[in-house]
Amino acid sequence: MQLGFAVWPLLRFTGERAKMGQVREPALDQVLGWACAGLIIVLNVKLLFDTFLPAAVLRVLYGLFGLPVPS
């Protein structure tokens, strides 16, 4: 659960020209890094929902998005 909290500031710092100067991350690396960070955060939220929400609520949520309900 804490990986998203570590990746977010890391990507912000390594992408800032004022802090990193010439060794700043290239644009493609930034896009790929933010995509991975977004995926990690979304999967963490899904894990929280699957862990703490009742099965009836999960069936409704998964149904709204057209996803198969986990068993």
N, CA, C and O atoms as CSV, one atom per row, in Angstrom:
chain,resi,resn,atom,element,x,y,z
A,1,MET,N,N,0.819,-1.199,0.000
A,1,MET,CA,C,0.000,0.000,0.000
A,1,MET,C,C,0.860,1.260,0.000
A,1,MET,O,O,0.392,2.312,-0.434
A,2,GLN,N,N,2.070,1.187,0.460
A,2,GLN,CA,C,2.864,2.397,0.593
A,2,GLN,C,C,3.716,2.712,-0.624
A,2,GLN,O,O,4.348,3.768,-0.673
A,3,LEU,N,N,3.748,1.831,-1.596
A,3,LEU,CA,C,4.571,2.069,-2.772
A,3,LEU,C,C,4.122,3.313,-3.526
A,3,LEU,O,O,4.961,4.079,-3.999
A,4,GLY,N,N,2.821,3.528,-3.647
A,4,GLY,CA,C,2.316,4.721,-4.326
A,4,GLY,C,C,2.768,6.009,-3.659
A,4,GLY,O,O,3.063,6.996,-4.333
A,5,PHE,N,N,2.823,5.996,-2.327
A,5,PHE,CA,C,3.272,7.176,-1.590
A,5,PHE,C,C,4.767,7.435,-1.786
A,5,PHE,O,O,5.217,8.573,-1.655
A,6,ALA,N,N,5.521,6.416,-2.091
A,6,ALA,CA,C,6.963,6.583,-2.322
A,6,ALA,C,C,7.249,6.987,-3.767
A,6,ALA,O,O,8.150,7.786,-4.021
A,7,VAL,N,N,6.494,6.442,-4.703
A,7,VAL,CA,C,6.736,6.708,-6.125
A,7,VAL,C,C,6.323,8.121,-6.504
A,7,VAL,O,O,7.000,8.775,-7.297
A,8,TRP,N,N,5.220,8.595,-5.943
A,8,TRP,CA,C,4.699,9.926,-6.289
A,8,TRP,C,C,5.747,11.028,-6.102
A,8,TRP,O,O,6.047,11.732,-7.067
A,9,PRO,N,N,6.320,11.211,-4.902
A,9,PRO,CA,C,7.319,12.280,-4.750
A,9,PRO,C,C,8.597,12.022,-5.545
A,9,PRO,O,O,9.234,12.963,-6.018
A,10,LEU,N,N,8.971,10.762,-5.694
A,10,LEU,CA,C,10.155,10.431,-6.473
A,10,LEU,C,C,10.007,10.919,-7.915
A,10,LEU,O,O,10.933,11.508,-8.472
A,11,LEU,N,N,8.864,10.679,-8.503
A,11,LEU,CA,C,8.622,11.131,-9.873
A,11,LEU,C,C,8.558,12.653,-9.963
A,11,LEU,O,O,9.040,13.243,-10.930
A,12,ARG,N,N,7.969,13.280,-8.967
A,12,ARG,CA,C,7.905,14.747,-8.977
A,12,ARG,C,C,9.300,15.361,-8.888
A,12,ARG,O,O,9.612,16.293,-9.628
A,13,PHE,N,N,10.132,14.853,-8.001
A,13,PHE,CA,C,11.464,15.425,-7.810
A,13,PHE,C,C,12.362,15.188,-9.014
A,13,PHE,O,O,13.075,16.093,-9.447
A,14,THR,N,N,12.331,13.967,-9.558
A,14,THR,CA,C,13.230,13.665,-10.676
A,14,THR,C,C,12.778,14.319,-11.969
A,14,THR,O,O,13.550,14.376,-12.926
A,15,GLY,N,N,11.549,14.814,-12.025
A,15,GLY,CA,C,11.064,15.476,-13.222
A,15,GLY,C,C,11.200,16.990,-13.202
A,15,GLY,O,O,10.939,17.641,-14.214
A,16,GLU,N,N,11.602,17.565,-12.077
A,16,GLU,CA,C,11.709,19.024,-11.969
A,16,GLU,C,C,13.084,19.507,-12.415
A,16,GLU,O,O,14.111,19.076,-11.892
A,17,ARG,N,N,13.081,20.405,-13.388
A,17,ARG,CA,C,14.331,20.946,-13.911
A,17,ARG,C,C,15.064,21.787,-12.862
A,17,ARG,O,O,16.295,21.796,-12.827
A,18,ALA,N,N,14.315,22.497,-12.005
A,18,ALA,CA,C,14.946,23.351,-10.987
A,18,ALA,C,C,15.759,22.530,-9.984
A,18,ALA,O,O,16.798,22.986,-9.507
A,19,LYS,N,N,15.296,21.337,-9.666
A,19,LYS,CA,C,16.009,20.516,-8.688
A,19,LYS,C,C,17.060,19.628,-9.331
A,19,LYS,O,O,18.140,19.435,-8.772
A,20,MET,N,N,16.751,19.085,-10.504
A,20,MET,CA,C,17.621,18.078,-11.104
A,20,MET,C,C,18.569,18.642,-12.171
A,20,MET,O,O,19.577,18.016,-12.498
A,21,GLY,N,N,18.250,19.810,-12.706
A,21,GLY,CA,C,19.131,20.396,-13.716
A,21,GLY,C,C,19.175,19.557,-14.987
A,21,GLY,O,O,18.136,19.179,-15.529
A,22,GLN,N,N,20.382,19.271,-15.455
A,22,GLN,CA,C,20.544,18.542,-16.710
A,22,GLN,C,C,20.268,17.051,-16.581
A,22,GLN,O,O,20.052,16.383,-17.592
A,23,VAL,N,N,20.269,16.524,-15.391
A,23,VAL,CA,C,20.050,15.090,-15.219
A,23,VAL,C,C,18.575,14.751,-14.993
A,23,VAL,O,O,18.237,13.661,-14.532
A,24,ARG,N,N,17.718,15.699,-15.324
A,24,ARG,CA,C,16.279,15.476,-15.207
A,24,ARG,C,C,15.844,14.316,-16.094
A,24,ARG,O,O,16.451,14.065,-17.135
A,25,GLU,N,N,14.793,13.607,-15.683
A,25,GLU,CA,C,14.281,12.483,-16.460
A,25,GLU,C,C,13.792,12.944,-17.827
A,25,GLU,O,O,13.196,14.015,-17.943
A,26,PRO,N,N,14.038,12.143,-18.864
A,26,PRO,CA,C,13.462,12.454,-20.168
A,26,PRO,C,C,11.930,12.354,-20.135
A,26,PRO,O,O,11.366,11.701,-19.257
A,27,ALA,N,N,11.274,12.993,-21.080
A,27,ALA,CA,C,9.811,13.044,-21.096
A,27,ALA,C,C,9.192,11.658,-21.193
A,27,ALA,O,O,8.202,11.386,-20.513
A,28,LEU,N,N,9.738,10.785,-22.008
A,28,LEU,CA,C,9.174,9.439,-22.144
A,28,LEU,C,C,9.255,8.679,-20.828
A,28,LEU,O,O,8.313,7.978,-20.458
A,29,ASP,N,N,10.361,8.810,-20.126
A,29,ASP,CA,C,10.499,8.156,-18.818
A,29,ASP,C,C,9.483,8.704,-17.823
A,29,ASP,O,O,8.941,7.959,-17.007
A,30,GLN,N,N,9.230,9.994,-17.891
A,30,GLN,CA,C,8.242,10.599,-16.998
A,30,GLN,C,C,6.846,10.059,-17.284
A,30,GLN,O,O,6.104,9.727,-16.359
A,31,VAL,N,N,6.490,9.972,-18.549
A,31,VAL,CA,C,5.164,9.464,-18.918
A,31,VAL,C,C,5.008,8.013,-18.465
A,31,VAL,O,O,3.989,7.651,-17.878
A,32,LEU,N,N,6.005,7.193,-18.732
A,32,LEU,CA,C,5.945,5.794,-18.315
A,32,LEU,C,C,5.915,5.664,-16.792
A,32,LEU,O,O,5.198,4.823,-16.251
A,33,GLY,N,N,6.689,6.492,-16.110
A,33,GLY,CA,C,6.703,6.460,-14.648
A,33,GLY,C,C,5.362,6.847,-14.052
A,33,GLY,O,O,4.887,6.200,-13.119
A,34,TRP,N,N,4.740,7.909,-14.586
A,34,TRP,CA,C,3.437,8.330,-14.076
A,34,TRP,C,C,2.364,7.302,-14.404
A,34,TRP,O,O,1.440,7.102,-13.616
A,35,ALA,N,N,2.474,6.647,-15.558
A,35,ALA,CA,C,1.506,5.592,-15.897
A,35,ALA,C,C,1.629,4.431,-14.914
A,35,ALA,O,O,0.620,3.900,-14.450
A,36,CYS,N,N,2.845,4.041,-14.599
A,36,CYS,CA,C,3.055,2.957,-13.623
A,36,CYS,C,C,2.566,3.374,-12.240
A,36,CYS,O,O,1.938,2.577,-11.542
A,37,ALA,N,N,2.844,4.607,-11.838
A,37,ALA,CA,C,2.395,5.083,-10.533
A,37,ALA,C,C,0.873,5.099,-10.465
A,37,ALA,O,O,0.289,4.711,-9.454
A,38,GLY,N,N,0.232,5.548,-11.544
A,38,GLY,CA,C,-1.229,5.546,-11.583
A,38,GLY,C,C,-1.796,4.148,-11.474
A,38,GLY,O,O,-2.787,3.925,-10.778
A,39,LEU,N,N,-1.171,3.201,-12.162
A,39,LEU,CA,C,-1.618,1.813,-12.099
A,39,LEU,C,C,-1.461,1.250,-10.688
A,39,LEU,O,O,-2.349,0.551,-10.200
A,40,ILE,N,N,-0.354,1.543,-10.039
A,40,ILE,CA,C,-0.124,1.082,-8.666
A,40,ILE,C,C,-1.186,1.645,-7.724
A,40,ILE,O,O,-1.715,0.922,-6.881
A,41,ILE,N,N,-1.495,2.921,-7.864
A,41,ILE,CA,C,-2.475,3.562,-6.984
A,41,ILE,C,C,-3.871,2.997,-7.224
A,41,ILE,O,O,-4.607,2.731,-6.273
A,42,VAL,N,N,-4.238,2.811,-8.498
A,42,VAL,CA,C,-5.557,2.250,-8.815
A,42,VAL,C,C,-5.682,0.829,-8.270
A,42,VAL,O,O,-6.720,0.472,-7.715
A,43,LEU,N,N,-4.654,0.029,-8.420
A,43,LEU,CA,C,-4.711,-1.343,-7.898
A,43,LEU,C,C,-4.759,-1.364,-6.369
A,43,LEU,O,O,-5.396,-2.239,-5.782
A,44,ASN,N,N,-4.094,-0.412,-5.725
A,44,ASN,CA,C,-4.176,-0.326,-4.261
A,44,ASN,C,C,-5.593,0.025,-3.807
A,44,ASN,O,O,-6.089,-0.533,-2.828
A,45,VAL,N,N,-6.241,0.946,-4.515
A,45,VAL,CA,C,-7.617,1.318,-4.180
A,45,VAL,C,C,-8.540,0.116,-4.381
A,45,VAL,O,O,-9.418,-0.141,-3.556
A,46,LYS,N,N,-8.341,-0.617,-5.472
A,46,LYS,CA,C,-9.134,-1.829,-5.716
A,46,LYS,C,C,-8.940,-2.842,-4.594
A,46,LYS,O,O,-9.904,-3.451,-4.130
A,47,LEU,N,N,-7.711,-3.021,-4.164
A,47,LEU,CA,C,-7.438,-3.941,-3.069
A,47,LEU,C,C,-8.158,-3.513,-1.790
A,47,LEU,O,O,-8.714,-4.352,-1.080
A,48,LEU,N,N,-8.150,-2.218,-1.496
A,48,LEU,CA,C,-8.872,-1.724,-0.316
A,48,LEU,C,C,-10.357,-1.999,-0.428
A,48,LEU,O,O,-10.979,-2.452,0.533
A,49,PHE,N,N,-10.939,-1.726,-1.603
A,49,PHE,CA,C,-12.365,-1.994,-1.798
A,49,PHE,C,C,-12.667,-3.472,-1.612
A,49,PHE,O,O,-13.606,-3.831,-0.901
A,50,ASP,N,N,-11.873,-4.334,-2.251
A,50,ASP,CA,C,-12.111,-5.777,-2.160
A,50,ASP,C,C,-11.962,-6.286,-0.732
A,50,ASP,O,O,-12.622,-7.251,-0.346
A,51,THR,N,N,-11.113,-5.655,0.044
A,51,THR,CA,C,-10.864,-6.105,1.412
A,51,THR,C,C,-11.941,-5.647,2.386
A,51,THR,O,O,-12.358,-6.415,3.253
A,52,PHE,N,N,-12.394,-4.404,2.251
A,52,PHE,CA,C,-13.236,-3.828,3.294
A,52,PHE,C,C,-14.705,-3.663,2.947
A,52,PHE,O,O,-15.520,-3.480,3.852
A,53,LEU,N,N,-15.079,-3.720,1.670
A,53,LEU,CA,C,-16.486,-3.550,1.324
A,53,LEU,C,C,-17.208,-4.896,1.352
A,53,LEU,O,O,-16.620,-5.924,1.017
A,54,PRO,N,N,-18.471,-4.892,1.748
A,54,PRO,CA,C,-19.249,-6.146,1.742
A,54,PRO,C,C,-19.433,-6.664,0.313
A,54,PRO,O,O,-19.346,-5.904,-0.652
A,55,ALA,N,N,-19.685,-7.956,0.200
A,55,ALA,CA,C,-19.809,-8.599,-1.114
A,55,ALA,C,C,-20.946,-8.007,-1.934
A,55,ALA,O,O,-20.816,-7.884,-3.152
A,56,ALA,N,N,-22.057,-7.638,-1.303
A,56,ALA,CA,C,-23.191,-7.073,-2.040
A,56,ALA,C,C,-22.809,-5.745,-2.696
A,56,ALA,O,O,-23.184,-5.482,-3.839
A,57,VAL,N,N,-22.071,-4.919,-1.979
A,57,VAL,CA,C,-21.640,-3.627,-2.528
A,57,VAL,C,C,-20.643,-3.844,-3.659
A,57,VAL,O,O,-20.680,-3.139,-4.667
A,58,LEU,N,N,-19.755,-4.816,-3.494
A,58,LEU,CA,C,-18.783,-5.114,-4.546
A,58,LEU,C,C,-19.473,-5.588,-5.820
A,58,LEU,O,O,-19.062,-5.214,-6.919
A,59,ARG,N,N,-20.522,-6.410,-5.686
A,59,ARG,CA,C,-21.253,-6.865,-6.876
A,59,ARG,C,C,-21.843,-5.688,-7.633
A,59,ARG,O,O,-21.805,-5.657,-8.863
A,60,VAL,N,N,-22.389,-4.720,-6.909
A,60,VAL,CA,C,-22.971,-3.535,-7.552
A,60,VAL,C,C,-21.876,-2.710,-8.228
A,60,VAL,O,O,-22.040,-2.285,-9.372
A,61,LEU,N,N,-20.762,-2.481,-7.530
A,61,LEU,CA,C,-19.674,-1.685,-8.107
A,61,LEU,C,C,-19.080,-2.341,-9.351
A,61,LEU,O,O,-18.861,-1.681,-10.367
A,62,TYR,N,N,-18.824,-3.627,-9.262
A,62,TYR,CA,C,-18.272,-4.337,-10.416
A,62,TYR,C,C,-19.281,-4.353,-11.560
A,62,TYR,O,O,-18.901,-4.261,-12.727
A,63,GLY,N,N,-20.557,-4.470,-11.230
A,63,GLY,CA,C,-21.593,-4.448,-12.259
A,63,GLY,C,C,-21.672,-3.115,-12.971
A,63,GLY,O,O,-21.908,-3.076,-14.179
A,64,LEU,N,N,-21.478,-2.013,-12.246
A,64,LEU,CA,C,-21.505,-0.685,-12.866
A,64,LEU,C,C,-20.403,-0.516,-13.906
A,64,LEU,O,O,-20.596,0.152,-14.922
A,65,PHE,N,N,-19.256,-1.122,-13.648
A,65,PHE,CA,C,-18.136,-0.998,-14.562
A,65,PHE,C,C,-18.047,-2.167,-15.545
A,65,PHE,O,O,-17.130,-2.221,-16.364
A,66,GLY,N,N,-18.997,-3.100,-15.465
A,66,GLY,CA,C,-19.012,-4.227,-16.379
A,66,GLY,C,C,-17.865,-5.211,-16.161
A,66,GLY,O,O,-17.406,-5.867,-17.096
A,67,LEU,N,N,-17.415,-5.301,-14.915
A,67,LEU,CA,C,-16.313,-6.202,-14.584
A,67,LEU,C,C,-16.838,-7.496,-13.973
A,67,LEU,O,O,-17.893,-7.490,-13.339
A,68,PRO,N,N,-16.132,-8.590,-14.148
A,68,PRO,CA,C,-16.556,-9.821,-13.477
A,68,PRO,C,C,-16.334,-9.707,-11.971
A,68,PRO,O,O,-15.333,-9.155,-11.514
A,69,VAL,N,N,-17.276,-10.231,-11.224
A,69,VAL,CA,C,-17.186,-10.179,-9.758
A,69,VAL,C,C,-16.205,-11.238,-9.284
A,69,VAL,O,O,-16.345,-12.406,-9.649
A,70,PRO,N,N,-15.207,-10.861,-8.473
A,70,PRO,CA,C,-14.277,-11.859,-7.958
A,70,PRO,C,C,-14.978,-12.808,-6.994
A,70,PRO,O,O,-15.896,-12.417,-6.272
A,71,SER,N,N,-14.542,-14.026,-6.995
A,71,SER,CA,C,-15.178,-15.008,-6.110
A,71,SER,C,C,-14.399,-15.196,-4.831
A,71,SER,O,O,-14.797,-15.987,-3.976
